[in-house]
Amino acid sequence: MTWEEWQKKIIEIVDICRKKQSNTQAIFDCVIINVFYQDWEHAHYYLTLPFDTQKEITTWLKKYIKDGETPFPLSGEIDNADVNFSIDFAADVEIVPSYDGTRKSNEQRGKDTSKENAADLPPNKALHRQEIINLYSKGKFDRMVKNGDIIHVEGKRGYYQRKLE
């Protein structure tokens, strides 16, 4: 593939992003995402380049978005030489500790949040299930019931009230 082919694709992306965005920074962000990290029409042309080349293209893009005339700085064949690398597992890989503590912490935080939400409900007033869902969400309602922070009112279908401690 040549840089001239890439230039055409990049300019197409700039034109598309100009139609979607109004300010220069938003256009630039849109273009960068689509140039370096996306594929075009499922052709899978990912642009993985040395830092200096990537910086050169980024600098050109900023100028081109502003004036629409700056010439593309690269030409000819794109160097696609095989790149070999190795990973030194002792130096390059970090062993991550178990997430059991984090899971327990998050679970406790969820229970505390559920208690706080239930504490905001009126203490001696039964509310219909839908009223509570409207105040919070179905997920939060379900958690408050599961954690025992609100309880079903006997004899009143669909009504719940805050559990008094």
C-alpha positions as CSV (number, residue, x, y, z in Angstrom):
1,M,0.0,0.0,0.0
2,T,1.2,3.5,-0.7
3,W,1.0,6.8,1.2
4,E,-1.0,8.3,-1.6
5,E,-3.7,5.6,-1.0
6,W,-3.7,6.4,2.7
7,Q,-3.9,10.1,2.0
8,K,-7.1,9.7,-0.1
9,K,-8.7,7.6,2.7
10,I,-7.6,10.2,5.4
11,I,-9.0,13.1,3.4
12,E,-12.3,11.1,3.0
13,I,-12.4,10.8,6.8
14,V,-11.7,14.5,7.3
15,D,-14.6,15.3,5.0
16,I,-16.9,13.0,6.8
17,C,-15.9,14.4,10.2
18,R,-16.3,18.0,9.0
19,K,-19.9,17.2,8.2
20,K,-20.5,15.7,11.7
21,Q,-18.5,18.2,13.8
22,S,-18.2,22.0,13.8
23,N,-15.1,23.0,15.8
24,T,-11.5,22.1,14.8
25,Q,-10.7,20.1,17.9
26,A,-13.8,17.9,17.5
27,I,-13.0,17.3,13.8
28,F,-9.4,16.4,14.8
29,D,-10.6,14.0,17.5
30,C,-13.0,12.3,15.0
31,V,-10.3,12.0,12.4
32,I,-7.6,10.6,14.7
33,I,-9.9,7.9,16.0
34,N,-10.9,6.9,12.5
35,V,-7.4,7.1,11.0
36,F,-5.3,5.3,13.7
37,Y,-7.8,3.0,15.4
38,Q,-10.6,2.0,13.0
39,D,-11.0,0.1,9.7
40,W,-12.5,1.5,6.5
41,E,-15.4,-0.4,5.0
42,H,-14.3,-3.6,6.8
43,A,-11.0,-3.6,4.9
44,H,-9.0,-3.7,8.2
45,Y,-6.3,-1.1,7.3
46,Y,-5.0,-0.4,10.8
47,L,-2.3,2.3,10.9
48,T,0.4,1.1,13.2
49,L,3.4,3.2,12.7
50,P,6.6,4.3,14.4
51,F,6.1,7.2,16.7
52,D,7.9,9.8,14.5
53,T,5.8,8.9,11.5
54,Q,2.6,9.0,13.5
55,K,3.5,12.4,14.9
56,E,4.3,13.7,11.4
57,I,0.8,12.6,10.2
58,T,-0.8,14.1,13.3
59,T,0.9,17.4,12.7
60,W,-0.1,17.4,9.1
61,L,-3.7,16.6,10.1
62,K,-3.9,19.6,12.4
63,K,-2.7,21.9,9.6
64,Y,-4.9,20.3,6.9
65,I,-8.0,20.5,9.0
66,K,-7.5,24.2,9.4
67,D,-6.5,25.2,5.9
68,G,-7.5,22.2,3.7
69,E,-4.4,22.7,1.5
70,T,-1.3,21.5,3.4
71,P,0.4,18.8,1.3
72,F,0.7,15.3,2.7
73,P,4.2,14.9,4.0
74,L,4.8,11.3,3.0
75,S,4.9,9.5,-0.4
76,G,5.8,6.2,-1.9
77,E,5.4,2.7,-0.5
78,I,4.6,2.3,3.2
79,D,7.4,0.4,4.8
80,N,5.8,-2.8,6.0
81,A,8.9,-4.7,7.1
82,D,8.4,-7.5,9.5
83,V,8.9,-6.4,13.0
84,N,10.2,-8.8,15.6
85,F,10.1,-8.3,19.3
86,S,10.3,-10.4,22.4
87,I,8.8,-10.1,25.8
88,D,10.8,-10.5,29.0
89,F,8.2,-11.9,31.3
90,A,10.4,-11.2,34.4
91,A,10.7,-7.5,33.5
92,D,7.7,-6.7,31.3
93,V,4.8,-8.6,32.9
94,E,3.3,-7.6,36.2
95,I,1.6,-10.2,38.4
96,V,-1.8,-8.7,39.5
97,P,-3.0,-9.7,42.9
98,S,-6.3,-11.5,43.3
99,Y,-9.5,-9.4,43.0
100,D,-11.2,-11.1,46.0
101,G,-10.6,-8.0,48.2
102,T,-11.8,-5.7,45.5
103,R,-15.0,-7.8,45.0
104,K,-15.7,-7.8,48.7
105,S,-15.1,-4.1,48.9
106,N,-17.4,-3.4,46.0
107,E,-20.0,-5.6,47.5
108,Q,-19.9,-3.8,50.8
109,R,-19.9,-0.4,49.0
110,G,-23.1,-1.5,47.1
111,K,-24.8,-2.5,50.3
112,D,-23.9,0.8,51.9
113,T,-25.3,2.7,48.9
114,S,-28.4,0.6,49.1
115,K,-28.8,1.5,52.8
116,E,-28.3,5.2,51.9
117,N,-30.9,5.0,49.2
118,A,-33.4,3.3,51.5
119,A,-32.7,5.9,54.2
120,D,-33.9,8.6,51.9
121,L,-37.4,7.0,51.7
122,P,-40.0,8.3,54.2
123,P,-39.7,6.2,57.4
124,N,-43.3,5.2,58.1
125,K,-44.9,5.4,54.7
126,A,-45.5,2.5,52.3
127,L,-44.7,3.3,48.7
128,H,-45.7,1.3,45.7
129,R,-42.9,-0.6,43.9
130,Q,-43.2,1.7,40.9
131,E,-42.9,4.8,42.9
132,I,-39.6,3.6,44.3
133,I,-38.4,2.5,40.8
134,N,-39.3,6.0,39.6
135,L,-37.2,7.6,42.4
136,Y,-34.2,5.3,41.8
137,S,-34.2,2.5,39.2
138,K,-35.3,-1.0,38.9
139,G,-31.8,-2.3,39.7
140,K,-31.6,-0.2,42.8
141,F,-35.0,-1.2,43.9
142,D,-34.1,-4.9,43.5
143,R,-30.9,-4.4,45.5
144,M,-32.7,-2.6,48.3
145,V,-35.2,-5.6,48.5
146,K,-32.3,-8.2,48.2
147,N,-30.3,-6.5,50.9
148,G,-33.4,-6.2,53.2
149,D,-33.2,-2.4,53.3
150,I,-36.9,-2.1,52.3
151,I,-39.5,-4.7,53.1
152,H,-42.8,-5.8,51.6
153,V,-45.8,-4.4,53.5
154,E,-48.0,-7.3,54.6
155,G,-51.5,-7.2,53.0
156,K,-50.6,-4.5,50.5
157,R,-49.7,-5.9,47.1
158,G,-46.7,-4.2,45.6
159,Y,-46.1,-1.9,48.5
160,Y,-42.8,-1.5,50.3
161,Q,-41.4,0.5,53.1
162,R,-38.1,1.3,54.7
163,K,-37.0,-1.2,57.2
164,L,-36.7,0.5,60.6
165,E,-33.8,-0.5,62.7
